[in-house]
C-alpha cells in the first residue's frame, strides 16, 4: 500500500515539476529583451494615443511647422535671404565670432578671410576641388546675412562644381549641428567685419 502512495506522490511531483518548468519557460519567453510581449498579458496603455472623453484625438503637426521642442526651422536658401542678423550691431557678438572663426574657419579661409588658410593648398592640389572662398570678395560680400547664415548652417557646394569626393568632403561643411544659431549669427557678424562693414 505504501508503494502505491509513494509512486503516486512521485508521479505528482514530476508532473508538478514539469508544470513549474513550463510556466517559467513560458514566462521567460514572454519577456523578451525587445520590451515587447509575444503574449500580451496586460494592456499597455502607454502604447496608445490618449485623449479625454468627448474630445477628438489630436492631429499630428504638419511637416514644416514651427518646432516646439527647441529645434530651429529649416529654411531654403531663398527663404533665408530675408533673414536679418539679430546680432548685427553687437560688439560682443563680433568678439565671440572672432573666437569661433579662429577655431573653425581660419584653417581653410585664412586669418584675414582671403581663402589662404593652411588647408587651401591641399584643396588646390586635389583635382576638381574648389579652394576655400575669399570671404572678402564681392561675391561673398554681396550675399545677405541670411544667405551667409544658411551656408554656415547647411554647408555649400558651388553650383558650377558639384564634385563629391570619395571621403565625403565637399566645399563647405555644415555647422548647423556643431554651432548654436547665436554662434552662427556671431560668425556672420565677424565675416562682415572682415569685409570692412
N, C-alpha and C positions, 0 to 999 in steps of 0.2 A: 504494500500500500504506500509506503514511503517513497518507493522508487517512482511510482506514477506521479506523485505530488512533486517530487524533485524534477522529474522530466518535464512536467507541465510548467513549473516555475522557471526552469532553464529556458524552455522554448519562449515563454513570456518575456524573459529578459532579453533574448535575442531579438524578438520582434520589437520590443521597446527600444533597444539599441539601434536597430535598423531605422525605426521611425525618427528617432532623435537625429541620427546621422543624415537622413534625408531632409529633415527640417533645416538643419544647419547648412546643408548643401544648397537648398532652395533659397534660403535667406542670403547666403553669400553670393549666389548668382544674381539675386535681385538687386543687390547693392553693388553696382559696377563702379569703376573709377571715373566714369564719364558723367557722374552725377545724374544719371537717368536711370529709370527703373524699367526693366523689361516687363515686370508685373507691377501695375500701378496700385499699390496698397492704399495710398492716401491721395485724395485730390489735392493737387498742388496749386493753391490759389495764387501764388506769386508768379505763375506762368501765364496767367490770363490778364487781359486788359480789364481794369476795373472802372466802373462808373456808378454813380449813385442812382437810386430809384427815380424814375421819371426824368432821367437825363440821358440824352443820346450819347453814344460813345464819342470820344474825342477823335478828331481827324488828325492825321499826321500833317506836319507843316510842309508846305510845298517846297520843291527844290529851289534853292537860291534865296530863300527867306533870310531875314536878318537873324543871325545866331543868337541864342540866349545863354549859351554855355561859355561865353568868354572868347569864342573864336572871332575871327575877323572876316568880313565879307570878301568873296573872291571877285575881283574886278577884271574886266578885259582891259587891254591897253587903251582902247577907245574910251571906255568908262573912266579910266584912271587919269586921262588928260585933264579933266576938270577938277581933280582933287587939289586942294590948297594945303600947303605945308603949315601945320599948326605951330611949328617951332621956328618959323622963318626969321623972326626978329629976336630970338632968344640967344644972348651971347654964351650962356652956359651950355645950351644945346650944341652950339658950334664947337665949343671946347670938348664936349663929350664926343661929338662927331669926329674931331681930330684924333682923339684917342682910338676910336673904333676904326678909323681909316688906317692909322698906323698898324693896327693889329690885323686887319682883314684885307685891305685893299692895296697898300703900298707895295707889297711884294710883286704885284702884277703891274699896277698903274704908276708906280714910282712915287717918291716923296712929294713931288710937285704936281702929280696927276697927269703927266705928259705921256704916259704909256711906256715908260722906260724903266720899269722895275726889273728886279733880278730874274723873274720868270719870263719877261718879254723876249729875251734872247732864245730861250728854249722854245717858246711859241713860234718865233720866226724861223727856227731851224726845222720845225715839223712841216712836212709837205702838206699844203692845203689848209694849214691853220691860219686863223686870223689873229694877229697880235692884239694885246690889250688896247683898248681905246684910249685916245688922248682926251682926258676929261675936260681940258681947257679949249678944245677945238670948237668951232662954230656949230658943228653937227650936234654935239652934246649940249652946248650952251643954249641952243635953240629949242631943246626939249623942255616941256613944262616940268614943274616939280612933281606932279602926279605921275608923269611918264618915268622919271628917274626913280621914284619910289616903286613903281610897278616893276621896273627892271631889277632893282635890288631885291624885291620880293620873289620874283619868278625866274630870274636869270634871263639871259638873252643870247640868241644866236642870230647873227646878221642874216637878213633875208637873201643876200647875194651868195652867201656861203653857208649852206646847210650841212656842213660836213659833221658827221658823228664819228668820233674816234673809237677804236676797239676798247679802250679803257674807260669809256663813258664820259670823257671830258668834252665840254662844249665851250663856247666862247666865254660866257659869264655865268658862274654858278649862281644858284638861287640861295638867297639868305633869309627867305621867309620863315624857315623853321629854326634858324640859328640866332636871329636878332629879333628883338621885340619891335612892334610898329614905331614906338618912340625912338628907338635906336636907329631904325632905318630913316626916319624923318631927320634925325640929327645928322646922319651921313649926307643926306640931300643938302642940308644947310651948309655943311662943311664943303661939299663939292661946289656949291655956289660961291663960297669964299675963295676957293682955289681959282675960280673963273673970274675973280675980281668984282664980284657983286656984293 
